[in-house]
Amino acid sequence: MANPGLDEVKRVHRVGQLMGARRAVGDAKKAIDPEAEATAHRAVDELKQALAERGPVWWGDGSPDLNRHMAKNALNADWYASLARFDHGGL
């Protein structure tokens, strides 16, 4: 999730750039061009940081950053597991 405090115009522009960088990763993989792929991956990382999706947390309430955790390994794993039962017709 991007920082909701970002200026909307800048956010939209950066998201567009991020989508282009992700396409560049795919194009480089198809072309089997490791140098272009590495450049595209760096662009993706830089844009994700600019959107505050990576890097230091943008919120200030002391909550941990769980974005890079699988739900089954997160602090709320038991709660998530209980949802999975409902989602798959368990009850």
N, C-alpha and C positions, 0 to 999 in steps of 0.2 A: 504494500500500500504506500502510495506516495504521501509525502508530508502535506496535509490539508492546508497548511499555512502558506504554501507556495502560491505565487501569483498565478491566476488561472491561465492567462495567455502564455506565460512561460511554461507552465505545466503541459499544456496542450502541445506546444511546440516541441518540448523535450520528449514527450510520449511519441510524437511522430518521428523524431530522430531515432528513438529507441527501436521502433518498429523497423525502420530502415536498416539499422545496425544488425538487428536480428535476421533480416532478409539477407544481408551481406554475409553473415555467418553461414547460412544455408547455401548461398551461391558459391562461396569459397569451398565448402565441403563437396558440392557437386563437381566443381572444377578441379578438385584435389589440389588446392593451392594453400599449403600450410601457412605461408607468410600472410596471405590475405585473410585467412581464417583467424590467425592470432591478432591481427590488426582489428578485425571486426569484433572479436571477443573483448579486446581492450576498450573499444568504443561502447559496447554494451555495458561493461563494468562502469565506465566513467559516467554514462547517462543514468544508470541505476543509482549511482552515488549522488548525481545532481538532483535526482528526484527524491532522494533520501530513502530509497528502498534498500540501500546497502550503506554501510558505514555507521557513524554514530547515530544513536536513536534521536528522533526529533521530539519525542514527548518528554515531559518533565515530571511525571507522577511517580517515578521510581519503578514502574512495571518493567519486568525483564523483556528482552527482545527474543521472541519465540518464532520469528519469521523463518528462520533457517532450521527449524526443528520439524521432524515428522510428527503428525498429530499423535501417533501411538507412543511417542517418546516425550511428549510435552508434559508440563505440569498438570494439565487437565486431561490426561490420557484416559482416566476412568470415565469421565464424563463423555468424552468422544466415543469410547467403546460402547457406552449405553445408547448413544445416538445411532451407531451402526446397526444395532439390533432392530431399531425401528425402521431405518432406511431399507433394510433388506427383508422386511416382512416378518421379523422374528416375533413380534407380538401383535 
